[in-house]
Amino acid sequence: MTEKQAIHRYYKMALPAMGLYIISIATAVWARDGMITSQSVFNFWSQGNMGLAKAVYYALAVIPIIAIGGMAWAHWRFITELDEYMRMIQIKALLIGLLCMLAMATGWGMVEMLLRLPALPIFWLVPIFWLGFSISLGFIRAKEKGFGHEE
């Protein structure tokens, strides 16, 4: 399989999973705000049955996990379809993305604890990871191509 074909297959799986993640997070936040104000749309569906409404909220909490699994599976499949050199670049970027996410989680956690600041919603760690991955992938590719280095 060529790299272009692998990229096409990756986007075919990853973009819908990313869309599902964003939509599910937005829906969960919207539903939470409705539950807090007791104006939840789920109360209409459940005829005031909070047990059913809570089951729907639990389902809304699981959907982003499924979306993250889809993104991870798409990326895993993409990496395995690349040659060794491109695979190395992807893995380096993944590790840097993970380091960014861990540094942010640890740093903000310490700031929360020591300065008593509001908690950072944990779902922000996924965008932080992908941002760190994307930026590092650009720098690694530029470095590997010799961009900015005089020979």
ZIQUIVEN-V382684 format. One record per pair of residues at least 24 apart in sequence whose ideal C-beta (glycine too) atoms are under 10 Angstrom apart, sorted by the first residue. I is the first residue (numbers start at 1). J is the second residue. Records with the same first field share a line. If there is no record, write none. Layout:
I: J ; J
//
This chain:
1: 81 ; 82
2: 81
3: 78 ; 81 ; 82 ; 83 ; 86
5: 81
6: 77 ; 78 ; 79 ; 80 ; 81 ; 82 ; 83 ; 86
7: 78 ; 81 ; 82
9: 74 ; 77 ; 78 ; 81
10: 71 ; 74 ; 75 ; 77 ; 78 ; 79 ; 81 ; 82
11: 74 ; 78
12: 74
13: 70 ; 71 ; 73 ; 74 ; 75 ; 77 ; 78
14: 70 ; 71 ; 72 ; 73 ; 74 ; 75 ; 77 ; 78
15: 71 ; 74
16: 67 ; 70 ; 71 ; 74
17: 66 ; 67 ; 68 ; 69 ; 70 ; 71 ; 72 ; 73 ; 74 ; 75
18: 67 ; 68 ; 70 ; 71 ; 74 ; 126 ; 127 ; 130
19: 67
20: 63 ; 64 ; 66 ; 67 ; 68 ; 70 ; 71
21: 63 ; 64 ; 65 ; 66 ; 67 ; 68 ; 70 ; 71 ; 123 ; 126 ; 127 ; 130
22: 64 ; 67 ; 126 ; 127
23: 63 ; 64 ; 67
24: 59 ; 60 ; 61 ; 62 ; 63 ; 64 ; 65 ; 66 ; 67 ; 68 ; 123
25: 60 ; 63 ; 64 ; 67 ; 121 ; 123 ; 124 ; 126 ; 127
27: 60 ; 63 ; 64
28: 57 ; 59 ; 60 ; 61 ; 63 ; 64 ; 123
29: 60 ; 121 ; 123
30: 60
31: 56 ; 57 ; 60 ; 61
32: 57 ; 60 ; 61
64: 123 ; 126
67: 126
68: 123 ; 126 ; 129
71: 126 ; 130
75: 130 ; 133
85: 144
86: 141 ; 144
88: 140 ; 144
89: 136 ; 137 ; 140 ; 141 ; 143 ; 144
90: 133 ; 137 ; 140
92: 133 ; 136 ; 137 ; 139 ; 140 ; 143 ; 144
93: 132 ; 133 ; 134 ; 135 ; 136 ; 137 ; 138 ; 139 ; 140 ; 141
94: 129 ; 132 ; 133 ; 136 ; 137
95: 132 ; 133 ; 136
96: 129 ; 132 ; 133 ; 135 ; 136 ; 137 ; 139 ; 140
97: 128 ; 129 ; 130 ; 131 ; 132 ; 133 ; 134 ; 135 ; 136 ; 137
98: 129 ; 132 ; 133
99: 129 ; 132 ; 136
100: 125 ; 128 ; 129 ; 130 ; 131 ; 132 ; 133 ; 135 ; 136
101: 125 ; 126 ; 127 ; 128 ; 129 ; 130 ; 131 ; 132 ; 133
102: 128 ; 129 ; 132
103: 128 ; 132
104: 128 ; 129 ; 131 ; 132
105: 129
//
